[in-house]
């Protein structure tokens, strides 16, 4: 109980932010789905200027967990086609960067300072940072791990910002391209958002990405734990 009390007292803003980043995408995607249902022509025939505004808005909504990245890929693919793909990728990168900056501003290193009380947990975190490239890609490649929440967690870990940005874009591409493609071939945006027809191959792809992410993360955590324990044992000798 003392551990939990101290955790909440010293990291209240961080933990509250993480909770909101899990809850907001559900509310945001439901609300925007309703808006598009009522105004299906809202994003049709955008000019270059309007498209730039659109990408700026979705970067903001993804950074603050208002829209899930899968939702954005489907909608952008449907309305803008393949011409909008570069803009979507840049919006992803901008959302990741904004989310990273906000998380570091809110946390101020408090979570890592809190881990000083738990040397083993701190050692595991330190070892994971050595594998940050793989860690970032594995958290991004899974369609089920919330984009904004993972941004927050990685920022709190203080992974290198440039590596974070590049690995985030690379990790997001496989699943984003698939859902973007689904958007380009859809006939109705509301039906698309309600039930994307991924087909058997699509379902296998999603399952495969989730499996790669889960097993990869398990391997990284297990290896980090072993290295941390080994380092602790060597210090005691």
KAWOZI-V534328 format. One record per pair of residues at least 4 apart in sequence whose C-alpha atoms are under 6 Angstrom apart, sorted by the first residue. I is the first residue (numbers start at 1). GAP is how many residues later the second one is. If there is no record, write none. Layout:
# KAWOZI-V534328
I,GAP
I,GAP
This chain:
# KAWOZI-V534328
6,4
7,4
8,4
14,93
20,4
21,44
21,128
24,4
24,41
24,42
25,4
25,40
25,41
25,42
25,43
28,38
28,39
29,4
29,38
36,4
37,153
44,35
46,4
46,5
55,36
58,4
59,32
59,35
59,36
61,4
61,5
61,6
62,4
62,5
62,33
63,32
63,36
63,85
65,83
72,4
73,4
73,106
73,107
74,105
74,106
74,109
76,4
77,4
77,103
77,106
77,107
78,105
78,106
80,4
81,103
91,4
95,4
100,51
100,55
103,4
103,49
104,4
104,51
115,7
119,4
123,105
124,100
124,101
124,104
127,97
128,96
132,4
136,31
137,4
137,30
137,34
138,75
140,31
140,32
141,30
141,31
142,67
142,68
142,71
160,4
163,4
164,4
167,4
172,4
173,4
176,4
191,4
192,4
198,4
204,4
211,4
212,4
213,4
218,4
